[in-house]
Amino acid sequence: MTASVGQNSAAVLGTTTLTPASLAERLRTVRSVHDLDTLARSLPGCFHLVASIGGRVRAQGTVSTACQLFHGRVDGVTVAADRPQTIASMTGAGIDEELLALQLLTPFGPPWPLNMTSVWRGVRTLLPGHYVDIRADGTERTIRYWTPPEPELPLEPGVAALREALETAVAARTSRGATISADLSGGKDSTSLCFLAARHDTRLVTVHVQSSDPANEDRIWAAQCADRLPHAQHLVVPMNATPGIYAEVASDTAQDSDTPLSFARRPMMEHVARLVADHGSAVHLQGTGSDELFIPSALSLQALAHSHPLSAVRPVRAMKSMRRWTWATTLHVLLYNQSYPRWMASAAEGITAERAWGTAVDWEIAPKMPPWATADAIDAVRRRIHHAASQNPEPLASLPVHHEMLRLTQVNGTAVRTSSRIGAGFGVSFQAPFIDDRVLEAAMSIRPADRMAPGQVKPVLAAAMRGIAPDDLLDRQSKADASPELYIGLRRHRRRLTELFEDSRLAHLGLVDVDGIRTVLNSLHIDTRPLMPFELTLANELWLRALPTHARPAGTPTPQPVRGAS
């Protein structure tokens, strides 16, 4: 959607409620790229904003990175693009091999700000909340325009603001066509979006992918909610009718070569995109990002203890009991005050230590190298994190709980961005309203004391959706587990996965020990935690195989096509 007034032109690429006429009206008062700050901080939806103001260019994405920008120098001129490989292909740049080791860190790759370092040489990632200002001579600077809001709103006005932000976020999607589709999982997140979408004059198609576990309650909740959406078309897909987890290893489809698709499984995304496209949808809503906004973490207790100590007593007792903390662990959580650079340095030393499940409190979930990482890979990662820590980086937010929230929102944004790239082949855009900038701001603005309600799951979301989604859904306390799908996927594709790593590109680069991978693939696991590191390792292996010849790191052989299911 574009508009021009005199020497000012702007384009909004994505979903928004803005119209060309209203954008043109805004451009009439703009004198510099800086004057667009107000527009950028107020528009609902998820989009890239690109503008030319008097010969200077401003370009930006979203805080979540669902819309991301990269920039670099091409023949002395700054070029920005939504894909790093676009710039790399112009310059002939290849991969920084040492940075590949960082991508093995589990569960979400390297910590901030290393997660913003592109593995493509000479390509820079635009930081969230910043825009790139490209001057007429082709030089550039990056400027911060967004900062996290202070958590000052009491529950009632905070919930009202959140409800409005979610309603507007969904409205930004329903305006794009006559049909919209959405996941109807049976959980609070995506199901709430279905009820929001049903309020618009748009044909709604819902998709429920059934779990392989007959004890999974989601199918019951999804069926009950479908009955309360009588004007929507409801598609129920048995899990055995989908490609399932790890199916990418048996797919002939080429992998995206921009970035490893660690949290967006291509065959499953293609299956959903093809299904909803056949039913006329070009926009598919997902509940991605809700957990990170509305499930209080241990850092929420730390923020509450620092701001309202008396209000923390009841939630502290509840979380201590639920997680079976000792009083020593509880006090450690409440009194946590480590600086971000010091945390990074300690995280660097701990990348091979056992993870403290349920008792750790950190600025981010502590990054760990997989058990099959080589000594050289571990040394390279430790050195990179220590160097980053020595630069005294500022966290994403002054409050650890908000830094954690923003970091996890970036993880979700990357997943949505890569999913949409897959869906584009079928004319479908995957959308996650919960990670829109305006929704994120509304959630972060609510006081810590009002985000926690012992005995309730996602109390803030439930309050915001009261009167829109069914009360019994909002009061649901259980949450489904996807572990059975991992076990089934591993059993179905174990032989092909093992064969893949017998000729591993990561091993050729000296980053992984294939014997360690073989062990995890062929062992019995009482839970899925040992498989967590494998997710990123597989994503990086497939990504390396998808690279064009000129970008492939030295020493990696030409990949053979991956064909046939095991």
ABEGO torsion letter per residue (X at the ends): XBBBBEABBBBBBEBBABBAAAAAAAAAABABAAAAAAAAAABBEBBBBBBBBGGBBBBBBBAAGABBBBBBBBGGBBBBBABAAAAAAAAGBBBBAAAAAAAABOAAEBBOAAAABBABBGBBBBBBGBBBBBBAAGBBBBBBABBBBBBABBAAAAAAAAAAAAAAAAAAAAAABABBBBBBAGBAAAAAAAAAAAABBBBBBBBBBBBABAABAAAAAAAAAAAABAABBBBBBBAAABAEBGAAAABABBBBAABBBAABBAAAAAAAAAAAAAAGBABBBBABGAAAAABBBAAAAAAAAAABAAAAAAAAAAAAAAAGBBAAAAAAAAABABBAAAAAAAAAAAAABBBBBGABBBABBBBBBBAABBAAAAAAAAAAAAAAAAAGBBBABABAAAAAAAAAAAAAAAAAAAAAAAAAAAGBBBBBAAABAAAAAAAAABBAAAABBBGBBGAAAAAAABGABBAAAAABABBBBAAAAAAAAAAAAAAAAAAAAABBAAAAAGABBAAAAAAAAABBBABAAAAAAAAAAAAAAAAAAABBAAABBBGBBBBBBBBEBX
